[in-house]
Structures are given as C-alpha cells and as structure tokens.
Amino acid sequence: MYALERHGSIHELLRTEGRVVVADLADRFDVTTETIRRDLDALEGAGLLQRVHGGAVSAGHTSVSELSLDERELQQTPSKSAIARAAARLVPPTFVGSIALDAGTTTAAVAVQLSTWTPATPGALLTVITNAVPIAALLQHSPHIDLRLLGGRVRGLTSAAVGTATVEQIAGLRPDIAFVGTNGISAGFGLSTPDELEGAVKTAFIRAARRAVAVVDSTKHGEEALTRFARLDELDTIVTDRAPSIDLQHALDEAGVEVIVA
C-alpha cells in the first residue's frame, strides 16, 4: 500500500473511531512503527489530526473540545447499543427502586433499552431520574416508568440541565443506580469531561447513588478531558465494549471497580 493510501485509511479510521494507536496501525498495514509515525507527522502537518502519546486523535480533539449531541449520535452506534444492552441487564424485571440517567448518547442508548422495561410484579414502576431532555422524551410514554426530569439551565450542546439548581436537586436524592457517561477514563486521571458544569452534575449523580455505573465505549479508554468529575475508586462498575488496556485494568482492579465487557 502506498503512503497516500495509508493516509486516507488512517484519516477514515480517525473519522469513525476518534483515535488511532501506532502499534495497531503498524499491524493493520504491515509496516514498521517508524513508518506509521512518519504518516502521522504528515497528516498532522496537513491539519488532519493531532498527535498524542502512542498515536493520534482527530484534529481539534483537545481537552476542551466536545462534539454536539447530533455528532456523537453518529459515532460508535453498534458499540453503544451493546453497552446499553449489558447495562440494562443491571435493571431486571425484578428490580425494585430508582435509577438515574446522566445526559449523553450512551446513556440515551440505555434509556432506549429501558423504555420497554416491564416489571415482574404487575403494577410496579421503575423510577427514572434524568437531567437530559432527550432521555426524558424517550421515556415519557413508557407505561411502567415513573419519570422525574430535573430542572436547571439547559445546555444547548448536550440538551442537559446543568448548574447549581440541578446539582442541589441531585444532592437531595438517593437513586439505587446511577448510569453516567464520560468523555474519558484513564488510570491516572479517572473520569473526565470537557465542561465543568456537566462535570458537576456527573459528580453529583455518582455521589448520590448507591451504585455508580459508568457506561464507556472503548474510544474513551485512556482519554483525558479538561475536568475530572470522579476518581476510579468512586465508581462501582464500568460497562464497556472492549477490555481495558493493561494499565487501565490494573488501576480499575486496584480501585475495586467491576468491569463488564458487553
């Protein structure tokens, strides 16, 4: 394969996956890691990507960059659906109690799964608390769900209620399970997101819940956004679509976090 063909393939991988790793690309294209590093240097020079430790991310993907909800809905859809199915199994028909759903496309996929939840005991309801307008819209007509929509200032990029009022409402609740999304999860930094207001809501959900569950697709593994909202030891469980890297898995083990691979 010629260099220009590799460049096109790498650019397409970045468009669909958001991140590439030097060693993986070397195996994929059967070339040396030095060749791949030269390819990445050339693509970075053309403004098509940004080099990071061990590989590259899409151009403009920095600690404060954030895709809109519509853009994120187009990414990693099969993986997010698999994660959502695995996460929904934590809320079986025999479940009695309440759950919280943070804003985001992966948590919205969980909401899709829960929209058809049916209790084992006739007449029982599943209480669902969310700060996300799209999730509320998904669940508002579900016959077995008692929906609670939190108030606050709605952030246009994510259609999520954020701010002091939202955080204070969460602090007055004790959901049995909180499902929280993240823009990054790493061994050294924990869970992070670009926006501090979104981060404050995520922190509040994790601290309020009896069980904190992060739903994380594998493109977020090893990523670090600007604002940390939780340490690994503040989580109980992560649900993901691919086994974490050795260093991340070790950190999760040390923190006592259960890992469910969908």
C-alpha positions as CSV (number, residue, x, y, z in Angstrom):
1,M,0.0,0.0,0.0
2,Y,1.3,3.4,-1.0
3,A,1.7,6.2,1.6
4,L,-1.2,8.2,0.2
5,E,-3.5,5.2,0.5
6,R,-2.4,4.7,4.1
7,H,-3.0,8.3,4.8
8,G,-6.6,8.1,3.5
9,S,-7.2,4.9,5.5
10,I,-5.8,6.5,8.7
11,H,-7.9,9.6,8.2
12,E,-11.1,7.4,7.7
13,L,-10.3,5.4,10.9
14,L,-10.0,8.7,12.8
15,R,-13.3,9.9,11.5
16,T,-15.1,6.7,12.6
17,E,-13.2,5.9,15.8
18,G,-11.8,9.2,17.0
19,R,-8.3,7.8,17.9
20,V,-5.6,5.6,16.4
21,V,-2.7,3.8,18.0
22,V,0.7,3.5,16.3
23,A,1.2,-0.2,17.1
24,D,-2.3,-1.1,15.9
25,L,-1.8,0.8,12.6
26,A,1.6,-0.9,12.1
27,D,-0.1,-4.3,12.4
28,R,-3.0,-3.3,10.2
29,F,-0.9,-2.1,7.3
30,D,2.1,-4.5,7.9
31,V,4.7,-1.7,8.1
32,T,7.0,-0.5,10.8
33,T,6.0,1.8,13.7
34,E,8.5,4.3,12.3
35,T,6.6,4.4,9.0
36,I,3.4,5.0,10.8
37,R,4.9,7.8,12.9
38,R,6.0,9.5,9.7
39,D,2.5,9.1,8.3
40,L,1.0,10.7,11.4
41,D,3.5,13.5,11.2
42,A,2.5,14.2,7.6
43,L,-1.2,14.1,8.5
44,E,-0.7,16.4,11.5
45,G,1.2,18.8,9.2
46,A,-1.8,18.8,6.9
47,G,-4.1,19.7,9.8
48,L,-5.9,16.4,9.7
49,L,-5.1,15.0,13.1
50,Q,-3.4,15.8,16.4
51,R,-0.5,13.6,17.7
52,V,-0.9,12.2,21.3
53,H,1.1,9.7,23.3
54,G,1.1,6.4,21.4
55,G,-0.9,7.6,18.4
56,A,-3.2,10.4,17.3
57,V,-6.7,11.8,17.7
58,S,-8.9,13.8,15.3
59,A,-7.9,17.4,14.6
60,G,-9.4,19.7,17.1
61,H,-9.8,16.8,19.7
62,T,-8.3,18.5,22.8
63,S,-9.1,18.5,26.5
64,V,-11.8,21.1,25.9
65,S,-13.2,20.0,22.6
66,E,-16.7,18.5,22.6
67,L,-18.9,17.2,19.8
68,S,-22.6,18.1,19.7
69,L,-25.2,15.5,20.6
70,D,-26.1,15.0,16.9
71,E,-22.5,14.4,16.0
72,R,-22.0,11.9,18.8
73,E,-25.1,10.0,17.9
74,L,-23.4,9.1,14.6
75,Q,-20.3,7.6,16.3
76,Q,-19.8,4.1,17.7
77,T,-23.5,3.2,17.4
78,P,-23.1,-0.6,17.5
79,S,-20.7,-0.4,20.4
80,K,-23.0,1.9,22.4
81,S,-26.0,-0.4,21.7
82,A,-24.1,-3.4,23.0
83,I,-23.1,-1.4,26.1
84,A,-26.7,-0.3,26.6
85,R,-28.0,-3.9,26.5
86,A,-25.4,-5.0,29.0
87,A,-26.2,-2.0,31.3
88,A,-29.9,-2.6,31.1
89,R,-29.4,-6.2,32.4
90,L,-28.5,-4.5,35.7
91,V,-32.2,-3.5,35.9
92,P,-34.0,-6.8,35.5
93,P,-37.8,-7.1,35.7
94,T,-37.5,-8.0,39.4
95,F,-35.7,-4.7,40.1
96,V,-37.5,-2.5,42.6
97,G,-36.2,1.0,43.1
98,S,-34.9,4.0,41.2
99,I,-32.2,4.8,38.7
100,A,-30.6,8.0,37.4
101,L,-29.5,8.6,33.8
102,D,-26.9,11.2,33.1
103,A,-27.0,13.1,29.7
104,G,-25.2,11.6,26.7
105,T,-25.6,9.3,23.8
106,T,-24.6,6.1,25.6
107,T,-26.9,6.8,28.5
108,A,-29.6,7.6,25.9
109,A,-29.0,4.1,24.4
110,V,-29.5,2.7,27.9
111,A,-32.8,4.6,28.0
112,V,-33.9,3.0,24.7
113,Q,-33.4,-0.4,26.3
114,L,-35.3,0.6,29.4
115,S,-38.2,2.1,27.5
116,T,-39.6,-1.4,27.2
117,W,-38.9,-2.4,30.8
118,T,-41.7,-4.5,32.2
119,P,-41.9,-5.4,35.9
120,A,-42.1,-8.9,37.2
121,T,-44.8,-7.7,39.6
122,P,-47.8,-6.2,37.8
123,G,-48.4,-2.6,38.6
124,A,-44.8,-1.9,39.8
125,L,-43.0,1.1,38.4
126,L,-39.4,1.9,37.7
127,T,-38.4,5.4,38.8
128,V,-36.1,7.1,36.4
129,I,-34.4,10.4,37.2
130,T,-32.6,12.3,34.5
131,N,-31.3,15.8,33.6
132,A,-31.4,15.1,29.9
133,V,-34.2,16.4,27.8
134,P,-33.8,13.8,25.0
135,I,-33.8,10.9,27.5
136,A,-37.0,12.3,29.1
137,A,-38.6,12.5,25.6
138,L,-37.6,8.8,25.0
139,L,-39.2,7.6,28.3
140,Q,-42.2,9.9,28.7
141,H,-44.7,7.5,27.3
142,S,-43.3,4.3,28.8
143,P,-46.1,2.8,30.8
144,H,-44.0,1.2,33.6
145,I,-41.7,4.1,34.2
146,D,-42.2,6.9,36.8
147,L,-40.2,9.7,35.1
148,R,-38.5,12.5,37.0
149,L,-37.0,15.3,34.9
150,L,-34.6,17.6,36.8
151,G,-34.6,21.3,36.3
152,G,-31.9,23.8,35.6
153,R,-30.4,25.7,32.7
154,V,-30.4,23.6,29.6
155,R,-27.1,23.5,27.8
156,G,-27.7,23.6,24.1
157,L,-24.7,21.4,23.1
158,T,-25.9,18.4,25.1
159,S,-29.6,19.3,25.9
160,A,-28.8,18.7,29.5
161,A,-29.9,20.6,32.6
162,V,-26.9,21.9,34.4
163,G,-26.0,24.4,37.1
164,T,-26.4,24.9,40.8
165,A,-30.1,24.2,40.9
166,T,-29.6,20.8,39.1
167,V,-26.8,19.8,41.4
168,E,-28.8,20.7,44.5
169,Q,-31.7,18.6,43.3
170,I,-29.5,15.6,42.9
171,A,-27.9,16.1,46.3
172,G,-31.4,15.6,47.8
173,L,-31.9,12.2,46.1
174,R,-30.6,8.7,46.7
175,P,-31.1,6.6,43.5
176,D,-30.2,3.0,43.7
177,I,-28.2,3.1,40.5
178,A,-26.7,6.0,38.5
179,F,-25.6,5.4,34.9
180,V,-23.1,8.1,33.9
181,G,-21.3,8.7,30.7
182,T,-17.8,10.1,30.3
183,N,-15.6,11.7,27.6
184,G,-12.5,9.9,29.0
185,I,-11.4,7.3,31.5
186,S,-7.7,6.9,32.4
187,A,-5.6,5.1,35.0
188,G,-4.1,8.3,36.3
189,F,-6.9,10.9,35.9
190,G,-10.1,9.0,36.4
191,L,-13.2,10.1,34.6
192,S,-13.3,13.4,32.8
193,T,-15.4,15.7,30.6
194,P,-14.7,19.0,28.8
195,D,-17.3,21.1,30.6
196,E,-17.2,21.9,34.3
197,L,-21.0,22.3,34.6
198,E,-21.6,18.9,33.1
199,G,-18.9,17.5,35.3
200,A,-20.5,18.9,38.4
201,V,-23.8,17.1,37.5
202,K,-21.9,13.8,36.9
203,T,-20.1,14.2,40.2
204,A,-23.4,14.8,42.0
205,F,-25.0,11.7,40.4
206,I,-22.1,9.5,41.4
207,R,-22.0,10.7,45.0
208,A,-25.8,10.5,45.4
209,A,-26.2,6.9,44.1
210,R,-26.0,3.7,46.0
211,R,-24.3,2.2,42.9
212,A,-22.4,4.2,40.4
213,V,-22.1,2.7,36.9
214,A,-20.1,4.3,34.1
215,V,-21.1,3.4,30.5
216,V,-18.0,3.9,28.4
217,D,-17.2,2.9,24.8
218,S,-13.6,1.9,24.1
219,T,-12.7,5.1,22.3
220,K,-12.8,6.8,25.7
221,H,-10.2,4.4,27.2
222,G,-7.0,6.3,28.1
223,E,-8.6,9.7,27.2
224,E,-8.4,12.7,29.5
225,A,-10.6,15.7,29.1
226,L,-10.2,19.0,31.0
227,T,-12.4,18.4,34.0
228,R,-12.2,15.4,36.2
229,F,-15.5,14.5,37.8
230,A,-14.7,11.2,39.5
231,R,-11.8,9.1,40.7
232,L,-11.9,5.5,39.7
233,D,-12.4,4.4,43.3
234,E,-15.7,6.4,43.4
235,L,-17.1,4.0,40.8
236,D,-18.7,0.6,41.4
237,T,-18.9,-0.7,37.9
238,I,-18.0,0.2,34.3
239,V,-19.8,-1.2,31.3
240,T,-17.7,-1.1,28.1
241,D,-17.4,-2.8,24.7
242,R,-13.8,-3.8,24.9
243,A,-11.5,-5.0,27.6
244,P,-9.4,-2.0,29.0
245,S,-5.7,-1.8,28.4
246,I,-3.4,-3.5,31.0
247,D,-2.6,-0.3,32.9
248,L,-6.3,0.9,33.0
249,Q,-7.4,-2.6,34.0
250,H,-4.8,-2.7,36.8
251,A,-6.0,0.7,38.1
252,L,-9.6,-0.4,38.0
253,D,-8.7,-3.6,39.9
254,E,-6.8,-1.5,42.5
255,A,-9.9,0.7,42.9
256,G,-12.2,-2.3,43.3
257,V,-14.2,-1.4,40.2
258,E,-16.2,-4.2,38.5
259,V,-15.7,-4.3,34.7
260,I,-18.5,-5.6,32.4
261,V,-17.5,-6.1,28.8
262,A,-20.5,-6.2,26.5
